[in-house]
Amino acid sequence: MTTNTIKKTTAADESAGTATVEARPEHASRRAPALVGPPLDDGQEPVTVTLSHHLRIDGADYTPGAELTVSPDYARRLRGQGFTART
């Protein structure tokens, strides 16, 4: 059976030159890309949709009420599956 151990650092360790890594909030380092989902086809203009349900696209989580810029084909699929809010 494997157990997890936590190494406690002391002031002596930090003064000896041990570098510490500061935790960054995940939401600050993660920005929504300009276009979500599949790429645009030739001649298509992106469409902005508002989500009505939680959705995970390409490893990124989007909460209800989030506005996404997607291709028209992808917007049509999201509407058909009930993921977009009626506006």
Contacts in CASP RR format, 6 or more apart in sequence:
PFRMAT RR
TARGET T0000
AUTHOR 0000-0000-0000
METHOD contacts of the structure
MODEL  1
MTTNTIKKTTAADESAGTATVEARPEHASRRAPALVGPPLDDGQEPVTVT
LSHHLRIDGADYTPGAELTVSPDYARRLRGQGFTART
9 18 0 8 1.000
9 20 0 8 1.000
14 20 0 8 1.000
30 60 0 8 1.000
32 60 0 8 1.000
32 62 0 8 1.000
32 66 0 8 1.000
32 68 0 8 1.000
33 60 0 8 1.000
34 69 0 8 1.000
35 46 0 8 1.000
35 69 0 8 1.000
35 70 0 8 1.000
35 71 0 8 1.000
36 57 0 8 1.000
36 58 0 8 1.000
36 60 0 8 1.000
36 62 0 8 1.000
36 68 0 8 1.000
36 69 0 8 1.000
36 70 0 8 1.000
36 74 0 8 1.000
37 57 0 8 1.000
37 58 0 8 1.000
37 70 0 8 1.000
37 71 0 8 1.000
37 74 0 8 1.000
38 71 0 8 1.000
38 73 0 8 1.000
38 74 0 8 1.000
39 71 0 8 1.000
40 46 0 8 1.000
40 71 0 8 1.000
41 71 0 8 1.000
41 73 0 8 1.000
44 71 0 8 1.000
44 72 0 8 1.000
44 73 0 8 1.000
45 72 0 8 1.000
46 69 0 8 1.000
46 70 0 8 1.000
46 71 0 8 1.000
46 72 0 8 1.000
47 69 0 8 1.000
47 70 0 8 1.000
47 71 0 8 1.000
47 72 0 8 1.000
47 75 0 8 1.000
48 67 0 8 1.000
48 68 0 8 1.000
48 69 0 8 1.000
48 70 0 8 1.000
49 67 0 8 1.000
49 68 0 8 1.000
49 70 0 8 1.000
49 75 0 8 1.000
49 78 0 8 1.000
49 79 0 8 1.000
49 84 0 8 1.000
50 65 0 8 1.000
50 66 0 8 1.000
50 67 0 8 1.000
50 84 0 8 1.000
50 85 0 8 1.000
50 87 0 8 1.000
51 62 0 8 1.000
51 63 0 8 1.000
51 64 0 8 1.000
51 65 0 8 1.000
51 66 0 8 1.000
51 67 0 8 1.000
51 68 0 8 1.000
51 78 0 8 1.000
51 83 0 8 1.000
51 84 0 8 1.000
51 85 0 8 1.000
52 64 0 8 1.000
52 65 0 8 1.000
52 82 0 8 1.000
52 83 0 8 1.000
52 84 0 8 1.000
52 85 0 8 1.000
52 86 0 8 1.000
53 64 0 8 1.000
53 82 0 8 1.000
53 83 0 8 1.000
54 61 0 8 1.000
54 62 0 8 1.000
54 63 0 8 1.000
54 64 0 8 1.000
55 61 0 8 1.000
55 62 0 8 1.000
55 78 0 8 1.000
55 83 0 8 1.000
56 62 0 8 1.000
57 68 0 8 1.000
62 68 0 8 1.000
64 85 0 8 1.000
65 85 0 8 1.000
70 78 0 8 1.000
75 84 0 8 1.000
78 84 0 8 1.000
END
